[in-house]
């Protein structure tokens, strides 16, 4: 799969309006982007710490993946995302390695990235996202 770096850490929050000021103060910087990804039923906010981003995720629909996650587990780390040269190739290689995937090919994500997920049952309980431009 050849990940180049940790692209971002996704954190599920109930409210971006409440979480953004906290993370701004804690990180000593302003959020640089807020974006809605309708296909994922989520609104995102981004901070950058070194080469890695912190992505805050607020559900726009209680039945969406973030809404269900918060209902089941509460707020907190939702996923770990790795940058890869080609998400479709990385998903194919993951399957060839016996890793269960959620996506068979990349789909639209925030910041114009193509994303695909590996199932946490195959990744020691960590929902893992693969991202490429």
N, CA and C atoms as an extended XYZ file, in Angstrom:
399
Properties=species:S:1:pos:R:3:atomname:S:1:resname:S:1:resid:I:1 pbc="F F F"
N         0.822       -1.208        0.000 N   UNK     1
C         0.000        0.000        0.000 CA  UNK     1
C         0.858        1.261        0.000 C   UNK     1
N         2.027        1.198        0.592 N   UNK     2
C         2.998        2.284        0.580 CA  UNK     2
C         2.483        3.642        1.066 C   UNK     2
N         1.962        3.728        2.295 N   UNK     3
C         1.541        5.044        2.791 CA  UNK     3
C         2.745        5.976        2.916 C   UNK     3
N         2.536        7.239        2.579 N   UNK     4
C         3.618        8.222        2.651 CA  UNK     4
C         3.650        8.955        3.988 C   UNK     4
N         2.485        9.108        4.612 N   UNK     5
C         2.401        9.780        5.913 CA  UNK     5
C         0.984        9.657        6.468 C   UNK     5
N         0.833       10.021        7.732 N   UNK     6
C        -0.513       10.099        8.300 CA  UNK     6
C        -1.147       11.353        7.722 C   UNK     6
N        -2.202       11.181        6.967 N   UNK     7
C        -2.874       12.315        6.321 CA  UNK     7
C        -3.671       13.105        7.353 C   UNK     7
N        -4.462       12.376        8.146 N   UNK     8
C        -5.214       13.059        9.204 CA  UNK     8
C        -5.720       12.056       10.240 C   UNK     8
N        -6.146       12.603       11.355 N   UNK     9
C        -6.823       11.849       12.406 CA  UNK     9
C        -8.229       12.421       12.478 C   UNK     9
N        -9.231       11.562       12.275 N   UNK    10
C       -10.625       11.991       12.298 CA  UNK    10
C       -11.199       11.868       13.702 C   UNK    10
N       -11.803       12.963       14.182 N   UNK    11
C       -12.384       12.993       15.517 CA  UNK    11
C       -13.862       13.343       15.399 C   UNK    11
N       -14.721       12.449       15.872 N   UNK    12
C       -16.164       12.675       15.843 CA  UNK    12
C       -16.555       13.607       16.985 C   UNK    12
N       -17.310       14.651       16.655 N   UNK    13
C       -17.790       15.605       17.658 CA  UNK    13
C       -19.281       15.847       17.447 C   UNK    13
N       -19.955       16.201       18.510 N   UNK    14
C       -21.383       16.501       18.396 CA  UNK    14
C       -21.612       17.850       17.720 C   UNK    14
N       -20.718       18.802       17.983 N   UNK    15
C       -20.921       20.157       17.468 CA  UNK    15
C       -19.597       20.794       17.065 C   UNK    15
N       -19.479       21.160       15.791 N   UNK    16
C       -18.296       21.901       15.352 CA  UNK    16
C       -18.242       23.267       16.027 C   UNK    16
N       -19.411       23.876       16.248 N   UNK    17
C       -19.444       25.190       16.893 CA  UNK    17
C       -18.817       25.159       18.279 C   UNK    17
N       -18.941       24.046       18.974 N   UNK    18
C       -18.313       23.912       20.294 CA  UNK    18
C       -16.881       23.408       20.193 C   UNK    18
N       -16.619       22.486       19.281 N   UNK    19
C       -15.299       21.857       19.200 CA  UNK    19
C       -14.243       22.767       18.572 C   UNK    19
N       -14.602       23.546       17.553 N   UNK    20
C       -13.613       24.386       16.871 CA  UNK    20
C       -12.922       25.349       17.833 C   UNK    20
N       -13.661       26.099       18.680 N   UNK    21
C       -12.957       27.003       19.600 CA  UNK    21
C       -12.019       26.270       20.563 C   UNK    21
N       -12.421       25.085       21.031 N   UNK    22
C       -11.557       24.317       21.923 CA  UNK    22
C       -10.251       23.939       21.227 C   UNK    22
N       -10.353       23.345       20.024 N   UNK    23
C        -9.151       22.922       19.309 CA  UNK    23
C        -8.310       24.119       18.873 C   UNK    23
N        -8.952       25.234       18.510 N   UNK    24
C        -8.204       26.453       18.166 CA  UNK    24
C        -7.342       26.906       19.337 C   UNK    24
N        -7.934       26.915       20.510 N   UNK    25
C        -7.200       27.344       21.706 CA  UNK    25
C        -6.107       26.332       22.058 C   UNK    25
N        -6.448       25.055       22.040 N   UNK    26
C        -5.492       24.020       22.406 CA  UNK    26
C        -4.301       23.973       21.438 C   UNK    26
N        -4.570       24.112       20.134 N   UNK    27
C        -3.525       24.013       19.122 CA  UNK    27
C        -2.851       25.352       18.818 C   UNK    27
N        -3.436       26.438       19.327 N   UNK    28
C        -2.862       27.759       19.099 CA  UNK    28
C        -2.975       28.226       17.658 C   UNK    28
N        -4.046       27.813       16.993 N   UNK    29
C        -4.252       28.204       15.596 CA  UNK    29
C        -5.725       28.167       15.246 C   UNK    29
N        -6.042       28.806       14.146 N   UNK    30
C        -7.419       28.815       13.672 CA  UNK    30
C        -7.671       27.608       12.766 C   UNK    30
N        -8.903       27.189       12.734 N   UNK    31
C        -9.359       26.169       11.786 CA  UNK    31
C        -9.169       26.765       10.390 C   UNK    31
N        -8.588       26.015        9.463 N   UNK    32
C        -8.326       26.582        8.144 CA  UNK    32
C        -9.388       26.238        7.100 C   UNK    32
N       -10.283       25.290        7.397 N   UNK    33
C       -11.315       24.946        6.412 CA  UNK    33
C       -12.473       24.236        7.091 C   UNK    33
N       -13.675       24.588        6.656 N   UNK    34
C       -14.897       23.879        7.057 CA  UNK    34
C       -15.584       23.486        5.752 C   UNK    34
N       -16.024       22.246        5.675 N   UNK    35
C       -16.604       21.739        4.440 CA  UNK    35
C       -17.674       20.704        4.755 C   UNK    35
N       -18.750       20.718        3.986 N   UNK    36
C       -19.759       19.666        4.103 CA  UNK    36
C       -19.542       18.651        2.986 C   UNK    36
N       -19.544       17.386        3.361 N   UNK    37
C       -19.461       16.301        2.373 CA  UNK    37
C       -20.812       15.597        2.430 C   UNK    37
N       -21.712       16.027        1.560 N   UNK    38
C       -23.094       15.535        1.599 CA  UNK    38
C       -23.185       14.025        1.456 C   UNK    38
N       -22.335       13.451        0.589 N   UNK    39
C       -22.372       12.002        0.365 CA  UNK    39
C       -22.062       11.226        1.651 C   UNK    39
N       -21.269       11.820        2.536 N   UNK    40
C       -20.886       11.165        3.789 CA  UNK    40
C       -21.766       11.598        4.966 C   UNK    40
N       -22.694       12.537        4.708 N   UNK    41
C       -23.590       13.065        5.750 CA  UNK    41
C       -22.786       13.631        6.920 C   UNK    41
N       -21.796       14.482        6.553 N   UNK    42
C       -20.886       15.010        7.564 CA  UNK    42
C       -20.424       16.416        7.192 C   UNK    42
N       -20.149       17.198        8.223 N   UNK    43
C       -19.514       18.496        8.075 CA  UNK    43
C       -18.158       18.380        8.751 C   UNK    43
N       -17.105       18.855        8.083 N   UNK    44
C       -15.752       18.698        8.585 CA  UNK    44
C       -15.103       20.055        8.864 C   UNK    44
N       -14.149       20.044        9.783 N   UNK    45
C       -13.319       21.222       10.063 CA  UNK    45
C       -11.894       20.730       10.226 C   UNK    45
N       -10.938       21.483        9.679 N   UNK    46
C        -9.544       21.034        9.652 CA  UNK    46
C        -8.582       21.980       10.363 C   UNK    46
N        -7.619       21.353       11.027 N   UNK    47
C        -6.459       22.021       11.617 CA  UNK    47
C        -5.240       21.273       11.103 C   UNK    47
N        -4.097       21.945       11.062 N   UNK    48
C        -2.876       21.268       10.620 CA  UNK    48
C        -1.842       21.344       11.732 C   UNK    48
N        -1.297       20.177       12.075 N   UNK    49
C        -0.247       20.068       13.084 CA  UNK    49
C         0.929       19.382       12.394 C   UNK    49
N         1.947       20.148       12.045 N   UNK    50
C         3.043       19.595       11.254 CA  UNK    50
C         2.507       19.162        9.908 C   UNK    50
N         2.817       17.946        9.508 N   UNK    51
C         2.341       17.425        8.226 CA  UNK    51
C         0.970       16.762        8.360 C   UNK    51
N         0.513       16.571        9.591 N   UNK    52
C        -0.730       15.847        9.836 CA  UNK    52
C        -1.878       16.813       10.117 C   UNK    52
N        -3.049       16.444        9.637 N   UNK    53
C        -4.248       17.247        9.882 CA  UNK    53
C        -5.088       16.591       10.978 C   UNK    53
N        -5.817       17.436       11.674 N   UNK    54
C        -6.862       16.988       12.595 CA  UNK    54
C        -8.171       17.324       11.892 C   UNK    54
N        -9.002       16.320       11.682 N   UNK    55
C       -10.291       16.516       11.028 CA  UNK    55
C       -11.394       16.305       12.057 C   UNK    55
N       -12.133       17.368       12.350 N   UNK    56
C       -13.298       17.250       13.226 CA  UNK    56
C       -14.490       16.901       12.350 C   UNK    56
N       -15.311       15.959       12.809 N   UNK    57
C       -16.439       15.449       12.032 CA  UNK    57
C       -17.738       15.623       12.802 C   UNK    57
N       -18.654       16.385       12.247 N   UNK    58
C       -19.986       16.556       12.836 CA  UNK    58
C       -21.009       15.952       11.879 C   UNK    58
N       -21.869       15.105       12.388 N   UNK    59
C       -22.880       14.465       11.560 CA  UNK    59
C       -23.937       15.483       11.129 C   UNK    59
N       -24.372       15.380        9.871 N   UNK    60
C       -25.484       16.198        9.396 CA  UNK    60
C       -26.779       15.388        9.382 C   UNK    60
N       -26.673       14.120        9.778 N   UNK    61
C       -27.823       13.222        9.798 CA  UNK    61
C       -27.569       12.159       10.874 C   UNK    61
N       -28.488       12.023       11.845 N   UNK    62
C       -28.271       11.025       12.900 CA  UNK    62
C       -28.085        9.610       12.372 C   UNK    62
N       -28.569        9.326       11.156 N   UNK    63
C       -28.421        8.001       10.562 CA  UNK    63
C       -27.139        7.859        9.745 C   UNK    63
N       -26.370        8.933        9.647 N   UNK    64
C       -25.100        8.874        8.930 CA  UNK    64
C       -24.046        8.173        9.773 C   UNK    64
N       -22.896        7.862        9.175 N   UNK    65
C       -21.866        7.107        9.898 CA  UNK    65
C       -21.364        7.805       11.169 C   UNK    65
N       -21.206        9.103       11.145 N   UNK    66
C       -20.725        9.811       12.339 CA  UNK    66
C       -21.824        9.887       13.392 C   UNK    66
N       -23.048       10.107       12.962 N   UNK    67
C       -24.173       10.120       13.908 CA  UNK    67
C       -24.305        8.794       14.632 C   UNK    67
N       -24.198        7.703       13.888 N   UNK    68
C       -24.284        6.369       14.493 CA  UNK    68
C       -23.088        6.096       15.407 C   UNK    68
N       -21.901        6.533       14.986 N   UNK    69
C       -20.703        6.342       15.806 CA  UNK    69
C       -20.858        7.047       17.152 C   UNK    69
N       -21.284        8.307       17.126 N   UNK    70
C       -21.430        9.074       18.372 CA  UNK    70
C       -22.509        8.457       19.253 C   UNK    70
N       -23.606        8.011       18.653 N   UNK    71
C       -24.671        7.382       19.436 CA  UNK    71
C       -24.159        6.130       20.143 C   UNK    71
N       -23.327        5.347       19.451 N   UNK    72
C       -22.842        4.077       19.985 CA  UNK    72
C       -21.645        4.247       20.927 C   UNK    72
N       -20.688        5.110       20.546 N   UNK    73
C       -19.434        5.203       21.290 CA  UNK    73
C       -19.159        6.561       21.920 C   UNK    73
N       -19.932        7.572       21.552 N   UNK    74
C       -19.670        8.920       22.045 CA  UNK    74
C       -18.622        9.624       21.189 C   UNK    74
N       -18.308       10.836       21.575 N   UNK    75
C       -17.321       11.610       20.834 CA  UNK    75
C       -15.927       11.010       21.023 C   UNK    75
N       -15.072       11.226       20.041 N   UNK    76
C       -13.700       10.745       20.161 CA  UNK    76
C       -13.098       10.388       18.821 C   UNK    76
N       -11.940        9.749       18.873 N   UNK    77
C       -11.242        9.394       17.642 CA  UNK    77
C       -12.097        8.403       16.848 C   UNK    77
N       -12.337        8.748       15.608 N   UNK    78
C       -13.164        7.942       14.714 CA  UNK    78
C       -12.317        7.112       13.765 C   UNK    78
N       -11.275        7.727       13.184 N   UNK    79
C       -10.446        6.988       12.234 CA  UNK    79
C        -9.055        7.590       12.116 C   UNK    79
N        -8.169        6.780       11.540 N   UNK    80
C        -6.800        7.177       11.236 CA  UNK    80
C        -6.663        7.083        9.723 C   UNK    80
N        -6.168        8.158        9.098 N   UNK    81
C        -6.074        8.193        7.641 CA  UNK    81
C        -4.628        8.276        7.176 C   UNK    81
N        -4.295        7.437        6.208 N   UNK    82
C        -2.960        7.421        5.617 CA  UNK    82
C        -3.029        7.918        4.174 C   UNK    82
N        -2.069        8.743        3.790 N   UNK    83
C        -1.941        9.155        2.394 CA  UNK    83
C        -1.258        8.031        1.625 C   UNK    83
N        -1.812        7.707        0.473 N   UNK    84
C        -1.234        6.689       -0.414 CA  UNK    84
C        -1.188        7.279       -1.827 C   UNK    84
N        -0.300        6.762       -2.662 N   UNK    85
C        -0.219        7.297       -4.027 CA  UNK    85
C        -1.515        7.119       -4.835 C   UNK    85
N        -2.189        5.980       -4.660 N   UNK    86
C        -3.401        5.685       -5.432 CA  UNK    86
C        -4.336        4.856       -4.557 C   UNK    86
N        -5.435        5.449       -4.139 N   UNK    87
C        -6.339        4.768       -3.209 CA  UNK    87
C        -6.911        3.488       -3.814 C   UNK    87
N        -7.238        3.479       -5.097 N   UNK    88
C        -7.801        2.278       -5.711 CA  UNK    88
C        -6.795        1.130       -5.697 C   UNK    88
N        -5.561        1.432       -6.015 N   UNK    89
C        -4.508        0.415       -5.991 CA  UNK    89
C        -4.282       -0.071       -4.560 C   UNK    89
N        -4.274        0.856       -3.602 N   UNK    90
C        -4.052        0.489       -2.200 CA  UNK    90
C        -5.173       -0.412       -1.681 C   UNK    90
N        -6.422       -0.126       -2.057 N   UNK    91
C        -7.541       -0.973       -1.637 CA  UNK    91
C        -7.405       -2.372       -2.244 C   UNK    91
N        -6.987       -2.433       -3.504 N   UNK    92
C        -6.782       -3.728       -4.173 CA  UNK    92
C        -5.680       -4.515       -3.462 C   UNK    92
N        -4.576       -3.844       -3.147 N   UNK    93
C        -3.466       -4.509       -2.456 CA  UNK    93
C        -3.893       -4.983       -1.061 C   UNK    93
N        -4.706       -4.173       -0.379 N   UNK    94
C        -5.192       -4.566        0.944 CA  UNK    94
C        -5.987       -5.858        0.851 C   UNK    94
N        -6.892       -5.934       -0.107 N   UNK    95
C        -7.681       -7.154       -0.292 CA  UNK    95
C        -6.788       -8.350       -0.610 C   UNK    95
N        -5.770       -8.134       -1.439 N   UNK    96
C        -4.837       -9.219       -1.776 CA  UNK    96
C        -4.070       -9.701       -0.545 C   UNK    96
N        -3.891       -8.815        0.432 N   UNK    97
C        -3.204       -9.166        1.683 CA  UNK    97
C        -4.153       -9.816        2.683 C   UNK    97
N        -5.442       -9.932        2.314 N   UNK    98
C        -6.422      -10.531        3.212 CA  UNK    98
C        -7.057       -9.541        4.169 C   UNK    98
N        -6.862       -8.249        3.934 N   UNK    99
C        -7.482       -7.217        4.773 CA  UNK    99
C        -8.880       -6.947        4.242 C   UNK    99
N        -9.863       -6.998        5.131 N   UNK   100
C       -11.241       -6.725        4.739 CA  UNK   100
C       -11.396       -5.218        4.494 C   UNK   100
N       -11.984       -4.862        3.364 N   UNK   101
C       -12.207       -3.458        3.034 CA  UNK   101
C       -13.690       -3.116        3.136 C   UNK   101
N       -13.955       -1.884        3.440 N   UNK   102
C       -15.333       -1.383        3.420 CA  UNK   102
C       -15.666       -0.931        2.002 C   UNK   102
N       -14.682       -0.301        1.356 N   UNK   103
C       -14.847        0.189       -0.018 CA  UNK   103
C       -14.046       -0.679       -0.978 C   UNK   103
N       -14.613       -0.925       -2.129 N   UNK   104
C       -13.899       -1.661       -3.184 CA  UNK   104
C       -13.097       -0.702       -4.058 C   UNK   104
N       -13.546        0.542       -4.125 N   UNK   105
C       -12.797        1.578       -4.837 CA  UNK   105
C       -13.041        2.917       -4.162 C   UNK   105
N       -12.164        3.876       -4.468 N   UNK   106
C       -12.224        5.176       -3.815 CA  UNK   106
C       -13.507        5.934       -4.108 C   UNK   106
N       -13.863        6.792       -3.149 N   UNK   107
C       -15.034        7.664       -3.297 CA  UNK   107
C       -14.646        9.067       -2.862 C   UNK   107
N       -15.525       10.017       -3.086 N   UNK   108
C       -15.251       11.417       -2.793 CA  UNK   108
C       -15.163       11.653       -1.288 C   UNK   108
N       -14.104       12.350       -0.878 N   UNK   109
C       -13.926       12.752        0.515 CA  UNK   109
C       -13.720       14.253        0.601 C   UNK   109
N       -13.464       14.750        1.788 N   UNK   110
C       -13.219       16.174        1.999 CA  UNK   110
C       -11.906       16.588        1.346 C   UNK   110
N       -11.784       17.862        1.104 N   UNK   111
C       -10.592       18.483        0.528 CA  UNK   111
C       -10.211       17.908       -0.836 C   UNK   111
N       -11.198       17.399       -1.573 N   UNK   112
C       -10.958       16.888       -2.914 CA  UNK   112
C       -10.215       15.565       -2.959 C   UNK   112
N       -10.100       14.903       -1.816 N   UNK   113
C        -9.397       13.623       -1.782 CA  UNK   113
C       -10.309       12.481       -2.214 C   UNK   113
N        -9.703       11.444       -2.730 N   UNK   114
C       -10.389       10.191       -3.001 CA  UNK   114
C       -10.079        9.302       -1.801 C   UNK   114
N       -11.104        8.685       -1.196 N   UNK   115
C       -10.921        7.930        0.040 CA  UNK   115
C       -11.490        6.524       -0.067 C   UNK   115
N       -10.963        5.639        0.762 N   UNK   116
C       -11.476        4.282        0.888 CA  UNK   116
C       -11.122        3.774        2.272 C   UNK   116
N       -11.981        2.950        2.851 N   UNK   117
C       -11.787        2.493        4.226 CA  UNK   117
C       -11.484        1.005        4.313 C   UNK   117
N       -10.634        0.689        5.292 N   UNK   118
C       -10.353       -0.694        5.671 CA  UNK   118
C       -11.197       -1.006        6.893 C   UNK   118
N       -11.718       -2.208        6.966 N   UNK   119
C       -12.615       -2.583        8.066 CA  UNK   119
C       -11.828       -2.754        9.369 C   UNK   119
N       -12.338       -2.182       10.475 N   UNK   120
C       -11.616       -2.297       11.748 CA  UNK   120
C       -11.426       -3.735       12.241 C   UNK   120
N       -12.257       -4.669       11.785 N   UNK   121
C       -12.072       -6.073       12.185 CA  UNK   121
C       -10.779       -6.642       11.617 C   UNK   121
N       -10.251       -6.021       10.570 N   UNK   122
C        -9.004       -6.480        9.957 CA  UNK   122
C        -7.803       -5.619       10.347 C   UNK   122
N        -8.040       -4.551       11.110 N   UNK   123
C        -6.964       -3.598       11.418 CA  UNK   123
C        -6.868       -3.329       12.925 C   UNK   123
N        -7.028       -4.380       13.703 N   UNK   124
C        -6.878       -4.300       15.170 CA  UNK   124
C        -7.802       -3.255       15.799 C   UNK   124
N        -9.013       -3.158       15.272 N   UNK   125
C       -10.032       -2.294       15.866 CA  UNK   125
C        -9.965       -0.839       15.436 C   UNK   125
N        -9.080       -0.511       14.498 N   UNK   126
C        -8.929        0.881       14.067 CA  UNK   126
C        -9.554        1.049       12.691 C   UNK   126
N       -10.587        1.909       12.593 N   UNK   127
C       -11.127        2.246       11.281 CA  UNK   127
C       -10.017        3.014       10.560 C   UNK   127
N        -9.566        2.471        9.430 N   UNK   128
C        -8.427        3.038        8.716 CA  UNK   128
C        -8.879        3.540        7.354 C   UNK   128
N        -8.532        4.787        7.094 N   UNK   129
C        -8.881        5.426        5.815 CA  UNK   129
C        -7.612        5.557        4.973 C   UNK   129
N        -7.747        5.299        3.703 N   UNK   130
C        -6.671        5.522        2.741 CA  UNK   130
C        -7.097        6.685        1.865 C   UNK   130
N        -6.185        7.626        1.587 N   UNK   131
C        -6.508        8.839        0.844 CA  UNK   131
C        -5.501        9.089       -0.257 C   UNK   131
N        -5.987        9.581       -1.395 N   UNK   132
C        -5.086       10.040       -2.457 CA  UNK   132
C        -5.718       11.229       -3.156 C   UNK   132
N        -4.864       11.980       -3.835 N   UNK   133
C        -5.359       13.165       -4.581 CA  UNK   133
C        -5.879       12.756       -5.905 C   UNK   133
